[in-house]
Amino acid sequence: MLKTKENPHVYELAKRGAEARLQDLLNEVKLLTNLFPNLRKSIDRDELPVNFLLKQGADRAARTPGQRGWTPAQRRAAAARMKAYWAKRQAAKKN
C-alpha cells in the first residue's frame, strides 16, 4: 500500500492513473455490452461497486414511470404539422 505521508506527489499520480484506468475499463464494458447485449445478463449486480450502481440508477430516478417525452399540446402541434405536410405532398402529387 502506498503511504501518502511519505510522498504525496507520487500518491496523487497513482490516484490519477487508477482513475483513468477505471474509466477505460468502464468504457470497454459499455462497448462490449453494446456489441453483445446478452452479456448484461451475466453481470452480477452484487459484485458492482455502490458508486457504479448509483450512477446507473440516477437517470432512471430522474424520470417518472410512464412519463412521455412530449406534452399533449406538443403532440397535437406535431400532428397538425404532419397533416399539413401530407396534404401538401398529396396536392403536389396530383399536379
All heavy atoms as an XYZ file, in Angstrom:
766
protein
N       0.844     -1.180      0.000
C       0.000      0.000      0.000
C       0.882      1.234      0.000
O       1.854      1.325      0.724
C      -0.897     -0.050      1.240
C      -1.930      1.008      1.284
S      -3.303      0.482      0.273
C      -4.336      1.864      0.415
N       0.517      2.208     -0.792
C       1.286      3.439     -0.907
C       1.014      4.336      0.291
O      -0.130      4.572      0.660
C       0.887      4.152     -2.195
C       1.689      5.361     -2.600
C       3.150      4.976     -2.803
C       1.136      5.939     -3.864
N       2.062      4.830      0.919
C       1.916      5.708      2.078
C       1.879      7.151      1.607
O       2.815      7.643      0.998
C       3.065      5.484      3.053
C       3.079      4.081      3.624
C       4.220      3.904      4.584
C       4.243      2.482      5.092
N       5.360      2.249      5.986
N       0.789      7.836      1.914
C       0.611      9.198      1.426
C       1.493     10.192      2.141
O       1.842     11.226      1.595
C      -0.851      9.638      1.575
O      -1.211      9.569      2.950
C      -1.763      8.775      0.754
N       1.877      9.906      3.368
C       2.698     10.851      4.131
C       4.118     10.929      3.592
O       4.760     11.963      3.670
C       2.734     10.455      5.607
C       1.401     10.633      6.294
C       1.482     10.249      7.742
C       0.121     10.396      8.407
N       0.157      9.993      9.803
N       4.611      9.839      3.046
C       5.988      9.819      2.559
C       6.154     10.626      1.275
O       7.101     11.374      1.133
C       6.455      8.377      2.354
C       6.621      7.630      3.650
C       7.071      6.210      3.420
O       7.436      5.864      2.282
O       7.043      5.438      4.384
N       5.249     10.441      0.323
C       5.376     11.143     -0.940
C       3.987     11.421     -1.522
O       3.469     10.633     -2.317
C       6.220     10.333     -1.925
C       6.727     11.197     -3.058
O       6.209     12.270     -3.317
N       7.750     10.717     -3.730
N       3.370     12.525     -1.153
C       2.007     12.810     -1.625
C       1.925     13.004     -3.143
O       0.902     12.716     -3.752
C       1.613     14.081     -0.889
C       2.860     14.650     -0.350
C       3.868     13.545     -0.258
N       3.007     13.462     -3.760
C       3.006     13.662     -5.216
C       2.866     12.328     -5.941
O       2.076     12.209     -6.898
C       4.290     14.377     -5.642
C       4.376     14.635     -7.122
N       3.533     15.520     -7.755
C       5.178     14.100     -8.082
C       3.825     15.528     -9.053
N       4.820     14.673     -9.266
N       3.595     11.328     -5.499
C       3.516     10.004     -6.120
C       2.124      9.412     -5.895
O       1.540      8.800     -6.798
C       4.618      9.072     -5.562
C       4.426      7.647     -6.054
C       5.988      9.581     -5.948
N       1.594      9.616     -4.696
C       0.242      9.128     -4.407
C      -0.778      9.771     -5.344
O      -1.660      9.101     -5.873
C      -0.128      9.422     -2.950
C      -1.541      9.042     -2.612
C      -1.880      7.717     -2.385
C      -2.544     10.004     -2.536
C      -3.181      7.358     -2.085
C      -3.845      9.663     -2.246
C      -4.163      8.334     -2.020
O      -5.454      7.994     -1.736
N      -0.678     11.067     -5.550
C      -1.616     11.779     -6.417
C      -1.516     11.275     -7.855
O      -2.540     11.093     -8.540
C      -1.333     13.285     -6.347
C      -2.460     14.180     -6.727
C      -3.778     13.907     -6.024
O      -3.810     13.678     -4.804
O      -4.792     13.921     -6.724
N      -0.296     11.025     -8.333
C      -0.114     10.480     -9.680
C      -0.710      9.075     -9.797
O      -1.350      8.742    -10.804
C       1.367     10.470    -10.051
C       2.011     11.835    -10.285
C       3.513     11.677    -10.513
C       1.366     12.548    -11.455
N      -0.494      8.268     -8.780
C      -1.043      6.908     -8.786
C      -2.567      6.955     -8.784
O      -3.235      6.173     -9.473
C      -0.538      6.126     -7.584
N      -3.125      7.870     -8.025
C      -4.578      8.022     -7.959
C      -5.141      8.422     -9.323
O      -6.137      7.857     -9.787
C      -4.932      9.069     -6.910
C      -6.404      9.257     -6.695
C      -6.641     10.302     -5.618
C      -8.098     10.674     -5.541
N      -8.327     11.761     -4.587
N      -4.489      9.366     -9.994
C      -4.935      9.776    -11.338
C      -4.855      8.624    -12.326
O      -5.742      8.430    -13.154
C      -4.088     10.930    -11.850
C      -4.413     12.241    -11.235
C      -3.660     13.337    -11.951
N      -3.666     14.557    -11.188
C      -2.949     15.617    -11.484
N      -2.153     15.588    -12.547
N      -3.010     16.690    -10.756
N      -3.776      7.874    -12.254
C      -3.624      6.725    -13.140
C      -4.698      5.677    -12.906
O      -5.243      5.107    -13.850
N      -5.020      5.433    -11.634
C      -6.060      4.457    -11.312
C      -7.420      4.934    -11.800
O      -8.215      4.138    -12.326
C      -6.087      4.213     -9.805
N      -7.706      6.221    -11.651
C      -8.981      6.763    -12.133
C      -9.092      6.646    -13.647
O     -10.146      6.279    -14.180
C      -9.135      8.216    -11.703
C      -9.385      8.400    -10.225
C      -9.318      9.849     -9.783
O      -8.888     10.722    -10.587
O      -9.681     10.120     -8.622
N      -7.999      6.934    -14.343
C      -8.007      6.838    -15.805
C      -8.200      5.391    -16.249
O      -8.959      5.113    -17.189
C      -6.705      7.399    -16.374
N      -7.517      4.475    -15.571
C      -7.642      3.053    -15.922
C      -9.064      2.556    -15.667
O      -9.628      1.814    -16.463
C      -6.635      2.232    -15.121
C      -6.684      0.767    -15.404
C      -6.227      0.456    -16.824
N      -6.275     -0.970    -17.039
C      -6.835     -1.547    -18.087
N      -7.305     -0.810    -19.070
N      -6.877     -2.846    -18.201
N      -9.653      2.976    -14.542
C     -11.022      2.580    -14.230
C     -11.987      3.100    -15.289
O     -12.890      2.384    -15.732
C     -11.432      3.080    -12.848
C     -12.848      2.739    -12.405
C     -13.046      1.234    -12.331
C     -13.153      3.385    -11.074
N     -11.793      4.338    -15.722
C     -12.653      4.905    -16.767
C     -12.505      4.122    -18.066
O     -13.491      3.848    -18.754
C     -12.318      6.384    -16.994
C     -13.300      7.102    -17.865
C     -14.700      7.107    -17.277
O     -14.898      7.327    -16.106
N     -15.684      6.858    -18.108
N     -11.277      3.735    -18.412
C     -11.052      2.915    -19.606
C     -11.793      1.584    -19.503
O     -12.405      1.125    -20.471
C      -9.560      2.657    -19.814
C      -8.808      3.885    -20.266
O      -9.455      4.851    -20.709
O      -7.559      3.875    -20.167
N     -11.718      0.968    -18.343
C     -12.382     -0.319    -18.153
C     -13.905     -0.178    -18.245
O     -14.568     -1.012    -18.864
C     -11.992     -0.927    -16.803
C     -10.561     -1.429    -16.705
C     -10.224     -1.795    -15.267
C     -10.346     -2.613    -17.626
N     -14.447      0.882    -17.657
C     -15.892      1.095    -17.738
C     -16.331      1.341    -19.176
O     -17.375      0.843    -19.608
C     -16.313      2.257    -16.839
C     -16.200      1.999    -15.336
C     -16.502      3.268    -14.565
C     -17.111      0.872    -14.914
N     -15.531      2.093    -19.936
C     -15.843      2.323    -21.351
C     -15.792      1.018    -22.136
O     -16.612      0.790    -23.027
C     -14.900      3.349    -21.954
C     -15.176      4.749    -21.459
O     -16.268      5.048    -21.014
N     -14.169      5.594    -21.528
N     -14.835      0.174    -21.807
C     -14.714     -1.107    -22.502
C     -15.904     -2.012    -22.179
O     -16.453     -2.674    -23.062
C     -13.411     -1.803    -22.111
C     -13.134     -3.040    -22.927
C     -11.754     -3.623    -22.668
O     -10.945     -2.987    -21.971
O     -11.502     -4.719    -23.161
N     -16.339     -2.005    -20.921
C     -17.517     -2.790    -20.539
C     -18.739     -2.291    -21.289
O     -19.541     -3.080    -21.798
C     -17.735     -2.734    -19.006
C     -19.109     -3.263    -18.629
C     -16.655     -3.511    -18.290
N     -18.887     -0.978    -21.385
C     -20.027     -0.398    -22.097
C     -19.997     -0.809    -23.569
O     -21.018     -1.180    -24.144
C     -20.003      1.124    -21.977
C     -21.253      1.801    -22.495
C     -21.167      3.297    -22.420
C     -21.121      3.768    -20.982
N     -21.176      5.232    -20.865
N     -18.812     -0.759    -24.179
C     -18.673     -1.149    -25.580
C     -19.036     -2.618    -25.776
O     -19.776     -2.982    -26.694
C     -17.242     -0.884    -26.054
C     -16.901     -1.346    -27.458
C     -17.622     -0.485    -28.477
C     -15.413     -1.295    -27.686
N     -18.528     -3.468    -24.896
C     -18.803     -4.903    -25.020
C     -20.277     -5.219    -24.815
O     -20.841     -6.058    -25.527
C     -17.951     -5.692    -24.022
C     -16.458     -5.769    -24.344
C     -15.697     -6.382    -23.196
C     -16.232     -6.558    -25.621
N     -20.916     -4.561    -23.852
C     -22.335     -4.837    -23.643
C     -23.187     -4.294    -24.779
O     -24.265     -4.819    -25.050
C     -22.829     -4.279    -22.296
O     -22.510     -2.897    -22.215
C     -22.221     -5.028    -21.135
N     -22.717     -3.241    -25.463
C     -23.447     -2.760    -26.640
C     -23.293     -3.722    -27.803
O     -24.226     -3.940    -28.568
C     -22.983     -1.364    -27.039
C     -23.484     -0.297    -26.104
O     -24.438     -0.498    -25.370
N     -22.830      0.842    -26.110
N     -22.103     -4.298    -27.951
C     -21.866     -5.255    -29.031
C     -22.548     -6.596    -28.767
O     -23.030     -7.251    -29.694
C     -20.364     -5.476    -29.214
C     -19.581     -4.318    -29.821
C     -18.083     -4.607    -29.778
C     -20.018     -4.076    -31.250
N     -22.544     -7.016    -27.500
C     -23.113     -8.301    -27.112
C     -24.128     -8.079    -25.995
O     -23.803     -8.203    -24.807
C     -22.018     -9.259    -26.640
C     -20.913     -9.444    -27.643
C     -19.696     -8.799    -27.478
C     -21.092    -10.249    -28.751
C     -18.673     -8.962    -28.399
C     -20.079    -10.411    -29.674
C     -18.867     -9.769    -29.510
N     -25.371     -7.735    -26.338
C     -26.368     -7.399    -25.321
C     -26.623     -8.508    -24.298
O     -26.986     -8.243    -23.166
C     -27.630     -7.112    -26.123
C     -27.170     -6.826    -27.496
C     -25.889     -7.578    -27.683
N     -26.429     -9.772    -24.696
C     -26.684    -10.865    -23.765
C     -25.684    -10.884    -22.606
O     -25.912    -11.549    -21.600
C     -26.693    -12.207    -24.494
C     -25.369    -12.506    -25.161
O     -24.609    -11.596    -25.463
N     -25.102    -13.763    -25.409
N     -24.583    -10.136    -22.712
C     -23.620    -10.067    -21.618
C     -24.191     -9.340    -20.400
O     -23.730     -9.545    -19.285
C     -22.336     -9.356    -22.061
C     -21.421    -10.121    -22.983
C     -20.226     -9.252    -23.365
C     -20.927    -11.387    -22.312
N     -25.189     -8.495    -20.624
C     -25.781     -7.763    -19.496
C     -26.355     -8.717    -18.462
O     -26.350     -8.429    -17.279
C     -26.875     -6.817    -19.995
C     -26.330     -5.659    -20.756
C     -27.422     -4.658    -21.102
N     -26.843     -3.598    -21.898
C     -27.220     -3.299    -23.117
N     -28.187     -3.955    -23.697
N     -26.640     -2.328    -23.769
N     -26.847     -9.849    -18.919
C     -27.435    -10.820    -18.001
C     -26.367    -11.546    -17.190
O     -26.659    -12.114    -16.148
C     -28.269    -11.830    -18.776
C     -29.448    -11.207    -19.480
C     -30.164    -12.216    -20.333
C     -31.258    -11.543    -21.147
N     -31.852    -12.434    -22.116
N     -25.125    -11.539    -17.658
C     -24.073    -12.274    -16.968
C     -23.399    -11.471    -15.860
O     -22.590    -11.998    -15.124
C     -23.010    -12.734    -17.968
O     -22.334    -11.615    -18.499
N     -23.750    -10.191    -15.729
C     -23.157     -9.349    -14.689
C     -23.931     -9.525    -13.400
O     -25.148     -9.383    -13.379
C     -23.152     -7.860    -15.106
C     -22.279     -7.668    -16.340
C     -22.676     -6.982    -13.970
C     -22.339     -6.275    -16.919
N     -23.220     -9.842    -12.331
C     -23.834     -9.984    -11.027
C     -23.879     -8.616    -10.363
O     -22.847     -8.029    -10.053
C     -23.036    -10.974    -10.174
C     -23.711    -11.263     -8.850
O     -24.892    -10.886     -8.688
O     -23.067    -11.875     -7.986
N     -25.059     -8.076    -10.160
C     -25.215     -6.736     -9.597
C     -24.614     -6.624     -8.202
O     -24.223     -5.550     -7.769
C     -26.692     -6.353     -9.550
C     -27.293     -6.197    -10.910
C     -27.383     -4.743    -11.227
N     -27.985     -4.555    -12.538
C     -27.607     -3.602    -13.348
N     -26.677     -2.777    -12.994
N     -28.167     -3.463    -14.514
N     -24.552     -7.717     -7.466
C     -23.998     -7.682     -6.102
C     -22.496     -7.419     -6.092
O     -21.958     -6.955     -5.097
C     -24.291     -8.987     -5.372
C     -25.776     -9.183     -5.130
O     -26.487     -8.156     -5.068
O     -26.221    -10.337     -5.014
N     -21.827     -7.688     -7.190
C     -20.381     -7.505     -7.252
C     -19.973     -6.119     -7.753
O     -18.810     -5.766     -7.704
C     -19.760     -8.567     -8.150
C     -19.905     -9.965     -7.596
C     -19.342    -11.018     -8.517
O     -18.778    -10.659     -9.571
O     -19.464    -12.201     -8.189
N     -20.935     -5.327     -8.243
C     -20.617     -3.999     -8.751
C     -20.432     -3.015     -7.604
O     -21.070     -3.134     -6.570
C     -21.733     -3.504     -9.669
C     -21.907     -4.272    -10.970
C     -23.140     -3.764    -11.698
C     -20.693     -4.147    -11.845
N     -19.548     -2.008     -7.777
C     -19.364     -1.006     -6.731
C     -20.620     -0.159     -6.539
O     -21.395      0.057     -7.472
C     -18.212     -0.137     -7.232
C     -17.810     -0.665     -8.547
C     -18.674     -1.815     -8.910
N     -20.818      0.320     -5.330
C     -22.008      1.106     -4.998
C     -22.084      2.368     -5.854
O     -23.152      2.720     -6.358
C     -22.014      1.467     -3.502
C     -23.161      2.408     -3.176
C     -22.106      0.211     -2.666
N     -20.955      3.067     -6.066
C     -20.967      4.290     -6.877
C     -21.436      4.011     -8.293
O     -22.132      4.820     -8.895
C     -19.580      4.928     -6.906
C     -19.202      5.517     -5.581
O     -20.055      5.757     -4.738
N     -17.922      5.741     -5.379
N     -21.041      2.870     -8.836
C     -21.450      2.495    -10.187
C     -22.958      2.287    -10.238
O     -23.639      2.750    -11.149
C     -20.721      1.221    -10.615
C     -21.052      0.769    -12.006
C     -20.472      1.373    -13.097
C     -21.958     -0.258    -12.229
C     -20.770      0.965    -14.384
C     -22.267     -0.669    -13.498
C     -21.668     -0.057    -14.583
N     -23.503      1.613     -9.229
C     -24.933      1.362     -9.183
C     -25.723      2.657     -9.029
O     -26.760      2.843     -9.654
C     -25.267      0.411     -8.034
C     -24.734     -1.010     -8.185
C     -24.991     -1.792     -6.915
C     -25.353     -1.704     -9.367
N     -25.214      3.574     -8.192
C     -25.897      4.843     -8.008
C     -25.901      5.660     -9.290
O     -26.899      6.283     -9.632
C     -25.247      5.634     -6.877
C     -25.440      5.065     -5.482
C     -24.643      5.867     -4.472
C     -26.897      5.020     -5.093
N     -24.777      5.650    -10.013
C     -24.688      6.387    -11.270
C     -25.652      5.805    -12.297
O     -26.315      6.532    -13.018
C     -23.256      6.332    -11.796
C     -23.040      7.134    -13.058
C     -21.605      7.060    -13.505
C     -21.406      7.769    -14.822
N     -20.059      7.615    -15.339
N     -25.732      4.472    -12.343
C     -26.625      3.825    -13.300
C     -28.087      4.124    -12.993
O     -28.900      4.266    -13.883
C     -26.407      2.305    -13.290
C     -25.074      1.873    -13.839
C     -24.944      2.176    -15.304
O     -25.844      1.949    -16.083
N     -23.804      2.709    -15.699
N     -28.441      4.248    -11.712
C     -29.828      4.474    -11.334
C     -30.240      5.927    -11.325
O     -31.422      6.235    -11.216
N     -29.289      6.844    -11.447
C     -29.609      8.272    -11.344
C     -30.514      8.726    -12.477
O     -31.463      9.479    -12.253
C     -28.325      9.091    -11.328
N     -30.249      8.285    -13.701
C     -31.082      8.719    -14.824
C     -32.471      8.105    -14.745
O     -33.457      8.714    -15.123
C     -30.422      8.398    -16.160
C     -30.196      6.917    -16.370
O     -30.139      6.181    -15.358
O     -30.064      6.491    -17.526
N     -32.562      6.903    -14.212
C     -33.873      6.277    -14.062
C     -34.696      6.987    -12.993
O     -35.902      7.109    -13.114
C     -33.714      4.802    -13.684
C     -33.141      3.983    -14.789
C     -33.113      2.522    -14.399
N     -32.248      1.810    -15.307
C     -31.444      0.840    -14.956
N     -31.394      0.455    -13.701
N     -30.684      0.249    -15.839
N     -34.040      7.423    -11.936
C     -34.745      8.095    -10.847
C     -35.249      9.460    -11.289
O     -36.248      9.951    -10.764
C     -33.827      8.238     -9.642
N     -34.582     10.085    -12.230
C     -34.976     11.416    -12.694
C     -36.289     11.365    -13.473
O     -37.048     12.318    -13.470
C     -33.879     12.020    -13.559
N     -36.565     10.250    -14.114
C     -37.796     10.107    -14.882
C     -38.882      9.486    -14.017
O     -38.606      8.642    -13.171
C     -37.572      9.202    -16.087
C     -36.683      9.814    -17.144
C     -36.502      8.863    -18.268
N     -35.637      7.786    -17.777
C     -35.385      6.680    -18.436
N     -35.923      6.467    -19.576
N     -34.592      5.765    -17.931
N     -40.098      9.885    -14.244
C     -41.210      9.246    -13.555
C     -41.737      8.127    -14.444
O     -41.668      8.221    -15.674
C     -42.337     10.257    -13.262
O     -42.777     10.823    -14.488
C     -41.862     11.341    -12.327
N     -42.267      7.070    -13.855
C     -42.780      5.970    -14.669
C     -43.897      6.437    -15.595
O     -44.772      7.204    -15.193
C     -43.316      4.979    -13.641
C     -42.647      5.334    -12.372
C     -42.351      6.801    -12.439
N     -43.844      6.012    -16.831
C     -44.868      6.354    -17.798
C     -44.753      7.756    -18.362
O     -45.622      8.199    -19.093
N     -43.706      8.451    -18.009
C     -43.538      9.821    -18.490
C     -43.193      9.804    -19.971
O     -42.314      9.089    -20.399
C     -42.438     10.515    -17.708
C     -42.201     11.937    -18.125
C     -41.061     12.578    -17.333
O     -40.387     11.917    -16.570
N     -40.853     13.850    -17.544
N     -43.893     10.609    -20.724
C     -43.617     10.710    -22.152
C     -42.697     11.885    -22.414
O     -42.600     12.804    -21.612
C     -44.910     10.880    -22.929
C     -45.769      9.655    -22.887
C     -46.950      9.844    -23.779
N     -47.679      8.595    -23.867
C     -48.413      8.257    -24.891
N     -48.524      9.053    -25.906
N     -49.047      7.128    -24.903
N     -42.109     11.884    -23.578
C     -41.209     12.954    -23.937
C     -41.921     14.248    -24.305
O     -41.401     15.322    -24.093
N     -43.121     14.148    -24.847
C     -43.846     15.328    -25.303
C     -45.097     15.531    -24.466
O     -45.740     14.580    -24.036
C     -44.263     15.180    -26.756
C     -43.148     15.238    -27.743
C     -41.816     15.331    -27.491
C     -43.278     15.196    -29.159
N     -41.118     15.357    -28.649
C     -41.986     15.281    -29.698
C     -44.354     15.104    -30.004
C     -41.758     15.270    -31.064
C     -44.117     15.099    -31.367
C     -42.834     15.183    -31.879
N     -45.493     16.785    -24.332
C     -46.761     17.096    -23.683
C     -47.879     16.884    -24.699
O     -47.630     16.823    -25.905
C     -46.780     18.557    -23.196
O     -46.717     19.416    -24.341
C     -45.643     18.842    -22.237
N     -49.122     16.792    -24.239
C     -50.225     16.638    -25.202
C     -50.291     17.783    -26.212
O     -50.594     17.555    -27.391
C     -51.465     16.619    -24.293
C     -50.976     16.094    -22.994
C     -49.575     16.620    -22.846
N     -49.984     18.991    -25.779
C     -50.005     20.127    -26.711
C     -48.928     19.972    -27.781
O     -49.159     20.281    -28.965
C     -49.794     21.426    -25.942
N     -47.777     19.477    -27.393
C     -46.704     19.264    -28.371
C     -47.099     18.179    -29.368
O     -46.812     18.290    -30.565
C     -45.403     18.886    -27.668
C     -44.769     20.019    -26.912
C     -43.593     19.558    -26.071
O     -43.626     18.472    -25.483
N     -42.555     20.376    -26.016
N     -47.756     17.133    -28.891
C     -48.190     16.072    -29.803
C     -49.252     16.583    -30.777
O     -49.230     16.251    -31.971
C     -48.720     14.875    -29.003
C     -47.613     14.072    -28.358
C     -48.117     12.725    -27.873
N     -49.099     12.825    -26.803
C     -48.820     12.982    -25.518
N     -47.572     13.065    -25.138
N     -49.785     13.047    -24.626
N     -50.186     17.405    -30.284
C     -51.204     17.974    -31.179
C     -50.572     18.875    -32.232
O     -50.946     18.832    -33.408
C     -52.236     18.767    -30.370
C     -53.252     17.899    -29.659
C     -54.409     18.726    -29.134
N     -53.993     19.722    -28.159
C     -53.868     19.511    -26.849
N     -54.139     18.316    -26.362
N     -53.495     20.478    -26.049
N     -49.593     19.675    -31.826
C     -48.923     20.562    -32.778
C     -48.169     19.754    -33.835
O     -48.202     20.086    -35.035
C     -47.969     21.502    -32.043
N     -47.516     18.689    -33.410
C     -46.787     17.844    -34.364
C     -47.762     17.165    -35.314
O     -47.490     17.052    -36.521
C     -45.953     16.803    -33.615
N     -48.901     16.726    -34.804
C     -49.904     16.090    -35.660
C     -50.428     17.075    -36.703
O     -50.595     16.717    -37.876
C     -51.055     15.557    -34.809
N     -50.657     18.309    -36.288
C     -51.139     19.331    -37.227
C     -50.087     19.603    -38.310
O     -50.424     19.729    -39.493
C     -51.479     20.624    -36.487
N     -48.831     19.681    -37.896
C     -47.746     19.895    -38.878
C     -47.683     18.745    -39.873
O     -47.527     18.941    -41.080
C     -46.401     20.040    -38.172
C     -46.166     21.364    -37.520
C     -44.712     21.542    -37.116
N     -44.197     20.456    -36.294
C     -44.256     20.421    -34.957
N     -44.819     21.421    -34.300
N     -43.748     19.414    -34.302
N     -47.807     17.524    -39.392
C     -47.720     16.371    -40.282
C     -48.925     16.300    -41.225
O     -48.773     15.938    -42.396
C     -47.593     15.075    -39.474
C     -46.255     14.941    -38.763
S     -44.824     15.167    -39.834
C     -44.966     13.798    -40.931
N     -50.104     16.644    -40.724
C     -51.285     16.659    -41.599
C     -51.099     17.670    -42.721
O     -51.408     17.397    -43.881
C     -52.536     16.985    -40.793
C     -53.019     15.822    -39.958
C     -54.254     16.196    -39.175
C     -54.644     15.060    -38.248
N     -55.781     15.410    -37.393
N     -50.581     18.846    -42.380
C     -50.329     19.872    -43.397
C     -49.262     19.399    -44.379
O     -49.377     19.603    -45.597
C     -49.912     21.182    -42.739
N     -48.232     18.750    -43.864
C     -47.151     18.228    -44.708
C     -47.694     17.212    -45.717
O     -47.419     17.296    -46.915
C     -46.088     17.593    -43.819
C     -45.053     16.792    -44.565
C     -44.004     17.419    -45.234
C     -45.115     15.401    -44.602
C     -43.047     16.681    -45.911
C     -44.161     14.662    -45.272
C     -43.132     15.298    -45.928
O     -42.192     14.576    -46.599
N     -48.503     16.252    -45.234
C     -49.020     15.225    -46.127
C     -50.057     15.778    -47.100
O     -50.139     15.332    -48.250
C     -49.585     14.051    -45.330
C     -48.476     13.236    -44.737
C     -48.140     13.135    -43.428
C     -47.526     12.445    -45.460
N     -47.044     12.326    -43.273
C     -46.639     11.877    -44.516
C     -47.320     12.155    -46.800
C     -45.588     11.047    -44.866
C     -46.269     11.315    -47.147
C     -45.414     10.783    -46.195
N     -50.825     16.758    -46.655
C     -51.789     17.386    -47.570
C     -51.045     18.095    -48.703
O     -51.443     18.024    -49.874
C     -52.677     18.364    -46.804
N     -49.956     18.769    -48.355
C     -49.154     19.460    -49.363
C     -48.537     18.459    -50.337
O     -48.515     18.682    -51.557
C     -48.062     20.279    -48.663
C     -47.232     21.126    -49.574
C     -46.232     21.930    -48.771
C     -45.304     22.718    -49.682
N     -44.299     23.471    -48.920
N     -48.084     17.340    -49.837
C     -47.499     16.303    -50.711
C     -48.540     15.702    -51.635
O     -48.283     15.446    -52.822
C     -46.846     15.212    -49.876
C     -45.512     15.643    -49.315
C     -44.722     14.518    -48.807
N     -44.502     13.522    -49.854
C     -43.516     12.636    -49.838
N     -42.661     12.649    -48.846
N     -43.371     11.768    -50.787
N     -49.742     15.461    -51.106
C     -50.818     14.908    -51.933
C     -51.199     15.884    -53.045
O     -51.422     15.491    -54.177
C     -52.057     14.596    -51.075
C     -51.951     13.313    -50.294
C     -51.923     12.108    -51.188
O     -50.845     11.625    -51.545
N     -53.079     11.609    -51.553
N     -51.268     17.192    -52.691
C     -51.616     18.200    -53.698
C     -50.536     18.276    -54.765
O     -50.849     18.402    -55.965
C     -51.790     19.561    -53.024
N     -49.298     18.190    -54.396
C     -48.198     18.245    -55.361
C     -48.195     16.998    -56.238
O     -47.871     17.044    -57.429
C     -46.861     18.385    -54.631
N     -48.600     15.895    -55.677
C     -48.618     14.636    -56.412
C     -49.726     14.644    -57.485
O     -49.558     14.095    -58.570
C     -48.837     13.482    -55.442
C     -48.667     12.111    -56.032
C     -48.831     11.061    -54.939
C     -48.645      9.683    -55.508
N     -48.796      8.654    -54.468
N     -50.847     15.277    -57.178
C     -51.968     15.342    -58.115
C     -51.661     16.272    -59.299
O     -52.196     16.118    -60.377
C     -53.224     15.806    -57.405
C     -53.799     14.770    -56.484
C     -55.056     15.245    -55.819
C     -55.562     14.178    -54.872
N     -56.770     14.627    -54.156
N     -50.807     17.270    -59.095
C     -50.497     18.224    -60.157
C     -49.434     17.725    -61.031
O     -48.808     17.094    -61.447
C     -50.070     19.567    -59.579
C     -51.234     20.255    -58.888
O     -52.375     20.022    -59.263
N     -50.940     21.081    -57.922
